[in-house]
């Protein structure tokens, strides 16, 4: 394991992205539990890569949700529903991951859903240069349906209990503490525990970032993904 400043860790991640040798855009998964710090890390890495002259595409699993009316067949607080019913993986692979992958035409869309309005969207198709980098953050990205569509896999690890406090702070403007805690303890944390037990995502990641203390991160490299 390595330990250092936030800037040092971001620099190491940028080096890892730069070391990927593919003839199509580099597709980077930034996986981890809700409120682990995935989006912040992806945004920081995007700044570093753009400073090196890389063309960066930023996208997130939140823009590939099913509409709300379809997401909760098992109930709003169902952990199984969180894992199985929430994300439109077919659309994700069809409009983003496969076009940017081997044999793809590099013409992609970065979203199919707007969670602020709960409506389907169809943004303009964009063409990516061959040396572009896709930084994609979200939950459950290393599940079997998606695992082979990433060129670099980063897992952001954190004690699950710590995510509850972060979520209360992050979502306090729109939800009560009781609502946030119930959603985390009944839906999000059990769904992550299921994911850990069945998929073992950290074992499939090339890099694990331990983000319990974001200003003093610890990271480790795996020589191969399983």
N, C-alpha and C positions, 0 to 999 in steps of 0.2 A: 504494500500500500504506500501511496504517496500522500503527503500533507503539505499544504502551503496556503498562499493567499488566494483569494478569489480570482485575481487576474492571472496568477500562475496556472490555476486549474483551467480557466478558459483558454489560455494559450496552449496547454497540452491537448485540449479537445480540438482546437483548430489544427494543430499538427496532425492529429489522428485523422481528421477529415481530409487534410491535404495528402495523406499517405495512401488514401484509397485510390486504386488504379482501375478505372472502368472507362468504357468508351461512350457511356451515356451519363446523364446527370447523376450525381451521388445522392442517394436517398438515405437520409439519416433519421432513425427513429429515436425519439427522446421519451422513453416510457417511464412510468412510475405511478404511485398512488395519487389520488386527488390531493391538492394542496402540498405536494412534495417540493414544488419549486421548479417544475418542468418548463413552464412558459417563460419564467424569468431567465432560466438558464439558456433556453433556445434563443431568446431575444439578445442576450449578451453574446452568445456565440455568433449570431448573425452579424452583430456590429464588428466583431473581430475579423470575421471572414470577409466582410465587405471592405474593411480597411486593407485587406490583402489583395483586393481587386476581384474577388470572387462574386459571381452573380448568385444571390441567395433568394430562394423561394421560401417564404414562411407560411406554414399551414398548420391546422390543428384539428384534432378529432372532434372538437365541439362544432365544427362546421360540416360534419358528416353524421349528424344525429338523424334518426327517424323523427318525423313530426310527433309532437306530444301525444296525440290521439293514438299513435301506434306503439309508444314506448312502454306503456304500463299494463300490458295484458295480465301480468301477475301481481299488480298492485304497485303503488308509488314507492313503497319502501322495500320492495323485494330485491334481495341480493342477487338471486338468480336472474331476475329481469334486468338488473344493471349489467350483468355480463352478457346475457344472450339476446336481449331485445332492444338495446339502446342505439347501437351504431350501425350505419349502413356500409358494411365492409365491401359489398359488391360495387356500390357506387364509388367508394374510395379507390379501389383497385382499377375500376374502369376508366375514371376520368382523371386520375392523378398518378397513381403508382405505376401502373402498366405503361402509360404513354411515356413516362420518364425512364422506364427500365429497358432491358435488352430488347432490341427489336422494335421499340416504341418510336412513334413519330415526333415525340417531344412536344406535342400540342396537348395542353392540359387545362383543367379547371381546378381552382384551389378550394372550392366549396360547392355543396349542394343544398345547404340549409342555413337559415339565419335564426339563431336561437333567441335573439331579442324580439323577433316578431313571430316565431314559430311557423315560418313559411319556407317552402322549397324555393331555392334560387338557382339560377343558371347564369353565372358570370361569363363574361366573354372568354372565349378560348384564347390562350396565350401560348406562344412558342418559346421554349427554353433553349438556351445555348447548350451545346454538348457538355461543357465544363461547369454547368450550374450545380448548385447544392440545394437540395430540398431539406429543410429543417422542419420536421413534423413532430409535434408534441401531443401527447395524449395518454390515456389509460389503455391497458390491454393490447399494446401494439405488438407484442411478441407472441401472441396467441397463434395457434397453428395456421389459421386462415391467412395470416399476414407475415409470418416469420421469414419467409424466403424472399420477400419483396423489399428488404432493406439491405443496403450496402455497408452500413455501419449502425450498430445497435448500442445505445447508451441507456442505462437504467439508473434512474434517480431514486436512491433508497433513503428511507426515513422511518423511524419508529411510527407505526400506525397511530398510536395514541397521540403523538405530537401533532398529527394532521388535524385533529379535532380543534385544538386551540387556534391553529392557523386559520381554519375555515371559519370559526366564529368571528375572528377579526376581519377576514376578507369579505364575508357575506353579511356582516351585521347591518349593513345599510338596507338590505332588501329582505332579510329574514330574521326572525327572533332567534335568540340563543337556543331556546328549546327546540325550535324547528331544525336548526342546523345540526345540533347534537343528535337529534333523532335520525335525521337523514344519514349522518355519518355512521352512527353506531348500528343502525338496522340495515342500511343499504350498502354504503360505500365500503366500510371496513370489512364486513363479511364477504363482499364480492372480491375484494383484494385477497383475502385469506383463501378463498376458493381458487383464485388465479395462481397464487403462490404455490398452493398444494398440488394443483393439477398440471400447470404449465412450467413452473419453476423459471420465471422469466430472467432472473439474475444469472442463471446458468447459460442463457443464450446470448447474453450481452458481451460485447467486446470490452466495454468500459462500464464500471459501476461508480457512480458518484454518491458518496455518503453525505447527505445534505441536512443532517440534523442541526448543524451549526453553519448556516450558509456563508458566513464571513470567514470561516475556518474549515473549508471542505477537506474531505479525505477522498481519494479516488484510487481505483485499482484497475489494472488492465488484465484481461484474459487473453491468453495466447490464441485461443480459438473459441468459436461458438459451437455449441452442441446442437 
